[in-house]
Amino acid sequence: MFGHKNMNADKLTDADIALLEAARRVIAQRFREGYHHVGAALRTKSGQVFSAVHLEAYVGRIAVCAEAIALGMAAATGDTEIDTIVAVNRDGEVVAPCGMCRELITDYAPGCRIIIPGADGPTATSAGDLLPEKYRR
């Protein structure tokens, strides 16, 4: 686990804990060796929750992260105002989004909160804190 001293970290709310449990539930239900190792859940500002697993591929570069799939699920329904997102590994431990997910999340939901591992357990921070000086077109 790691902690970031210069981030604006927040304690988890009851809604955040429920979101974390949704991510844990989806990976516990759908874990499949070689196919699905990470689960993610996001909550939109309307309160809707989208849960997904990552898609592993024989060619690693074409694997799709769970966060990206959850974002796509929300976009498919038109509910794109993302409030909070979290990802967990197969053991249900919170994992920080990879670099590509940080880019994707800040493209689609620059103001959202992301639950990440912290020194004292999961904590929440802003997407911008995880990707300072983001590339812009």
N, C-alpha and C positions, 0 to 999 in steps of 0.2 A: 504494500500500500504506500501511497505517497500523499504528501500534503503540499499545498501551494500557499505560502505565506502572503503573497501579494495579490491573491484573488479575493474577490468579494464573496466569500463562502457563506451560505445560508444553512441553517438547520433544516432538516426535512419536516415537512408538514404531514398531517394525517393523509392528505391526498397524495403526497409524494410517496409515502409508505405503501399506500394502496397501489400506486403505479409500479413501484419496485416489485410488489408481490405479483402483479400481472406479468411482468417480465420473467420472474422466476417460474411462474405457473406455465407459461408458454414453452420455455426451454425444458422444463421437467416433463411436460406432456409430449413434446416433439423432438427431443434429443435423439439423434441418430448418428452413430459413429461414421465419420467421413462425409456427412451431409449437413448436419445442423449442430453447431457447437455454441452459438451465441443466441440469446433471446433479447428482444428489445420491446419496450412499450413507450408510447407517447400519449400525452393528454393534450387535447386541443383546448382553446379558451372556452369553447362551448361545453367542455366537460367530457367529451367523447374520448374513449381510449382505444388505441389501435396497438395490437401486439403482433409481433412477427419473429421469425427465426431467420438466421442467415442461410444462404444457399452456398454450400461449398461446391467446388468444381475441380475436375481433374487438372485443369489448367488454372493455377491459383490466381492469375491475373483477372479471370472472369468471375471469380466468386463475388457474391453480392452480400453486403453487410445487412444485418437485421435492422439497423436504424434506417437505412435507405429504403428497405421494403416497407417499414412502418410509415415512413414519410409518403411513399407512393400510395399506400392504402388510404391515408388521409386525403391526399390529393385526388384520388379517384372518386371520393365522395363529395369533394368540394369543400371540405372542412380543413382549411389550410392554415389557420391561425394557431400555430403550435405554442403551447405554454411550457411544457416540460417533457424531457425525454431521458430514458435510462436504458442501459444495456447491461446484461449479466452473462457470465460464463456458464458452462454446464453445471457447475456446483452452486449456482445462484449468487456468486460474488459479483459485486458491481465492478464493471470495467470501464475505463475511459474510452471514448470514441477514438478510432484510428484517425490518422491525418486526413484521409479522403472523406470520412464521415464528418469531420470538423468542417471541412470545406463545404460539403453538401448541406449540412445543418445551417451553417451561417449564410448560405445562398438562399435557402428557403425559409428560414426562421431565425434571422439574425438576433432577435430580441428574446429568444427562448432561454429557459433554464435547462441545464444539463446536470444530472446527478452523476457524481464521480466518486471514486474512492478518496477518502480523506484520512488523515492521521488518526482520527478518533472514530472512524466509521464513515459510511456514506454521507456526502454533503452535496449541496447544490451550488452551482455557479452559473454565470452567464456564458452563452455561446461565445461572445466576444472575448471573454477572459481566456478561453481555451485556444483562440486563434487571433492573437493580436496582429495588427498590421496586415490584415487579410488582403489578398490579391483582389483587385476590382477591375472590371472591364473599362 
